[in-house]
Each structure stands twice: as C-alpha cells, then as structure tokens.
Amino acid sequence: MAFMFLRETVAAYKERDPAARSSLEVLLCYPGLHAVVWHKLSHWLWTHKLYLLGRFSSHLARWLTGIEIHPAAKLGRRLVIDHGMGVVIGETAEVGDDCYLYHQVTLGTARAMGGKRHPTIGNNVIIGAGAKVLGPFTVGDNARIGSNAVVVDPVPPDTTVVGIPARPVDRKLPRREAPFDPYGMPCEDALDPLLRDLESMRTELTELEARIARVANGAESRPRQTAAE
Ligand SMILES: CC(C)(COP(=O)(O)OP(=O)(O)OC[C@H]1O[C@@H](n2cnc3c(N)ncnc32)[C@H](O)[C@@H]1OP(=O)(O)O)[C@@H](O)C(=O)NCCC(=O)NCCS
C-alpha cells in the first residue's frame, strides 16, 4: 500500500514535471514528495487522536521542506507540489486526486472561525504559484487557478480563474484537448479581466473628453438630438 502510494506519486512527478529526469532524482530532490509522504505519518497520528504528536510531526516536515500541511488536512492521490516552499494547507482543507500545486500556494481561510473553513479542491486541479484559495468552498474538477490569484468564491469545474479577486477567463481549448502545460504563463500583455474592462472604459472616457473639447471649441458639430431626447 505504502509502496504503491510512493510509486504512483513519483510517477506523477516524472510525468508532469519536465525537470524530473529519474525516479531517484524525484525521491531525493523533491520537497513536495517528502512533505506528502511525511503527511501520511502526521495524518495517521492525528486520526489516532495523538494530536500533539501529529502537530509536532507536521512541524518537523515544515522545518525540513518549507511546506506546511496541517495533519488533519485530507490529501488525494498523486498530489504534486512543485518547488513547494511556502505552501500552506489548512486544517479543514481537502485536496482531490491528481492535483498540481506550485510554491507559495495557500489553501486557507479568510475568517477566524471554527468548523470547515478551508477549501475543498476537486480532482486534477492546477493551482499556480502564489495563489491563495481562501474559504470553505469548492474548486471543481479540472479547474485551473492562475499564479497569484486570490480565490474567494467557488470555482466551477473545467474553469480557469485569474486575478484578484479571481474571475473566470474564457478557455481557448476544451479541457480535455488542452495539453498539461506545467509552466503555462500568461502572455506579456495579460491583464486581470476586471482591469482589462477598466482599461477600455478609461480609453473610451478619454476619447469622449477629447470630443467634448472639440465640440466646445466649435471644431466639431454637436451630435443631433433625437425626438426622444
Ligand atoms: C492560469 C494558467 C493555469 C493557464 O491556464 P489556461 O487555461 O491554459 O489559460 P491560458 O493560458 O489559455 O490563459 C487564459 C487567459 O488568462 C490569462 N492569464 C493566464 N494566467 C494568468 C495569471 N496568472 N494572471 C492573470 N491572467 C492570466 C492569459 O493571458 C489568457 O488571457 P487571454 O484569453 O486574454 O489571452 C496559467 O497561466 C498559470 O497561471 N499557471 C501557473 C504557472 C505557474 O505558477 N508556474 C510556476 C512555475 S515555477
């Protein structure tokens, strides 16, 4: 069972990270793998009511890997945490199978309250570097969260969200046809959709102001009023 877990997780790294050249390299040099393996132990201690030992075990893992996973968090199979440094996974977070997390991802909460307060991540979800997913909502299967996004609302399945607060973007390819692109980065002029709308409103406003100035100077005739106006 433990061997099977290790084998399929190492295979997931090799399959999805172009930098991973051999199983031995993954075993020795991937803190994400070490953190997830260590979490097995911490989680076992926690579920057997050895709470302090569980916390201490996860603290040691954090110390060694830079990845903080609460021992109560539930992680699915073949989870890849690439680079890993600064990842935080909260107590009531749940992560599905085949997910891919980059460094500095937080599965956290925006409010100090008891009970379920961290997100539930579906299967095959990619969460880009620096993204924060805050609250007890669901991120659907096959969703993608752009790097540095701040997600505060549920994300439907097969949806890409980017920006602060994160909003859906149109996907150019249906998910199944899109190849997994571990380093998929936005093009140079990429903007949050909200900023893009603001930018186009600002351009329109500038054009209107210029036109009003021309009309006021008599350089352009006033637009004719309709009867309704
Ligand atoms: C969001 C992401 C997963 C790509 O998802 P995708 O479904 O393939 O989306 P696309 O690349 O087709 O981009 C969709 C749109 O969102 C924009 N976009 C993508 N990522 C974005 C981001 N992080 N922030 C803002 N906008 C972004 C793109 O420019 C594109 O805009 P357009 O439709 O106007 O051209 C990817 O861009 C991303 O952020 N990956 C994480 C990469 C990462 O963390 N790498 C660390 C390596 S060390």
The ligand as an ORCA input file, in Angstrom:
! r2SCAN-3c Opt
* xyz 0 1
  C      -3.925     30.048    -15.491
  C      -2.958     29.039    -16.099
  C      -3.043     27.738    -15.329
  C      -3.216     28.787    -17.553
  O      -4.487     28.290    -17.746
  P      -5.086     28.085    -19.197
  O      -6.442     27.528    -19.062
  O      -4.099     27.350    -20.045
  O      -5.234     29.568    -19.657
  P      -4.496     30.338    -20.833
  O      -3.011     30.210    -20.740
  O      -5.196     29.968    -22.111
  O      -4.875     31.829    -20.414
  C      -6.211     32.278    -20.390
  C      -6.209     33.769    -20.206
  O      -5.827     34.113    -18.855
  C      -4.670     34.936    -18.829
  N      -3.863     34.504    -17.698
  C      -3.263     33.307    -17.550
  N      -2.646     33.234    -16.363
  C      -2.858     34.409    -15.726
  C      -2.483     34.932    -14.449
  N      -1.762     34.197    -13.593
  N      -2.890     36.169    -14.111
  C      -3.629     36.922    -14.968
  N      -4.025     36.482    -16.208
  C      -3.639     35.238    -16.579
  C      -3.997     34.715    -20.191
  O      -3.252     35.804    -20.621
  C      -5.193     34.462    -21.079
  O      -5.765     35.701    -21.426
  P      -6.426     35.885    -22.913
  O      -7.528     34.861    -23.025
  O      -6.925     37.281    -22.895
  O      -5.298     35.651    -23.848
  C      -1.521     29.574    -16.133
  O      -1.430     30.764    -16.858
  C      -0.910     29.747    -14.783
  O      -1.037     30.773    -14.117
  N      -0.182     28.648    -14.430
  C       0.573     28.574    -13.254
  C       2.023     28.704    -13.668
  C       2.923     28.757    -12.509
  O       2.531     29.022    -11.384
  N       4.163     28.461    -12.812
  C       5.171     28.424    -11.842
  C       6.333     27.702    -12.482
  S       7.719     27.715    -11.470
*
